[in-house]
Amino acid sequence: MRPVQYACLGCAYCYPAVAQNAFAQAFPALGDAADVQCEFRIRDAGWPPVVGEYFVLDKDRTVAVSTLASLTLAEELAQRKPHGLAIVGKTETENIGIDKVIKNIVTSPTLRYLLVAGLDPKGHYPGRTLVALAHHGVDDRGRVIDSPGKRPILRNVSVAEIQAFRTQVHVIDMVGCDSADAISARVEELSQHVAAPCGCNTGGGPSPVSITTMPKIVVAEPGEAVKLD
């Protein structure tokens, strides 16, 4: 046996996730409260702010593409460079993966479309979750309404960031399509339109949102002697 580190919980091939999923199914109220540990790093400067596996082509363009679990598709689209494509990358989870998408989109002043394509990972369904988020938003616990994912709870974004995302971009549903030709053609078609944000604001477009981050705590020596219990 050898140690294995998992990036998330919920995949059918991940044995710890199988146990966690069984627990969540038996005890739904407790399952939602499970602590899912995933890497979520925000860089101090530059765009996109959230570190991830993506390709930035032109930050001034209007279209972002998520290829979901179709990993090689993202690289193929980046190599093709269809006109209008700003950023393309994968999204494999229905929680932290979507958190990253939201933060990277709302900090861009130019993005107007999020095209969701590629194969949707079973169990997670981030593609269908993104579509559901665009249409229905989240409930008071941060769960995406009508998402089929196992744990579509957005923990790393604020209510303001979620609302800014839903107002700023149109989510284009091409879930299941892994044709680079079809996706490239759709990107170029979308780039011909200067879309008003979903909130029908026809002004100069939304300003980038200041994203929430966890405070940094610097460890220091205690000022006085520590008294043990």
C-alpha positions, 0 to 999 in steps of 0.5 A, a space after each residue: 500500500 502507498 499513501 494517496 492524497 485526494 483533492 476532493 470528496 465525491 468521486 466514484 473511484 475514491 475510496 475515502 469518498 465512497 465512505 463519506 458519500 455513504 455517511 452523507 446518504 445515511 445522515 443527510 443533515 450531517 453530510 452537508 456539514 462535512 469538512 471537505 479539505 481542498 486547496 484554495 490559494 489566492 495570489 496577491 496580485 494579477 488576474 485570475 486571483 485564484 490559482 488553478 489549472 487553466 489557460 489565460 489567452 486574453 484577459 480583455 476578451 468576453 468569453 470564459 470556457 469551463 471544460 468540466 472533466 474533459 481535461 485535454 479539451 481545455 488545452 486544445 481550445 487554448 491552442 486553437 485560440 478562438 476569437 473572444 476566448 479569455 480563459 479556459 480550464 476544467 471544473 471537476 467539483 460542484 463546490 470548491 471548483 465552482 467557488 474558484 470559477 466565481 471568484 475568477 469571473 467576478 474580478 474581471 471587468 470584461 467577461 460576459 459569457 461563461 460557456 460550460 461544455 465537456 463531460 460532466 463528472 458523475 456524482 459531482 455534476 459541476 456543469 449542471 450545478 453551474 447552470 442551476 446556479 445561474 437560474 436559481 441561485 443558492 439557499 440560505 445555507 449556500 447550497 445551489 438550488 436544484 443542483 444534482 451534485 452530492 454537495 453543491 455547497 459554496 463555502 469560499 464565496 460570499 453572497 455578494 460574490 454569488 450575486 455579482 456572478 449571476 448578474 455579470 455573465 450569461 451561462 451558456 449550456 453546452 454540457 456534454 459537448 466535447 467537440 472543439 470545433 463546435 465550442 470554438 464556433 460558439 465562442 466566436 459567435 458569442 464574441 460578436 455580441 457585447 452582452 449586457 450583464 444579466 441584471 439588464 444594466 446597459 451601462 459601461 459594465 460591472 466593476 470588478 468585485 473585491 473578493 473575500 479572503 481569509 485573514 492572515 495570522 502571523 505567529 508570534 511569541 506570547 507576551 507573557 508566560 503561558 499557564 498550562 491547564 
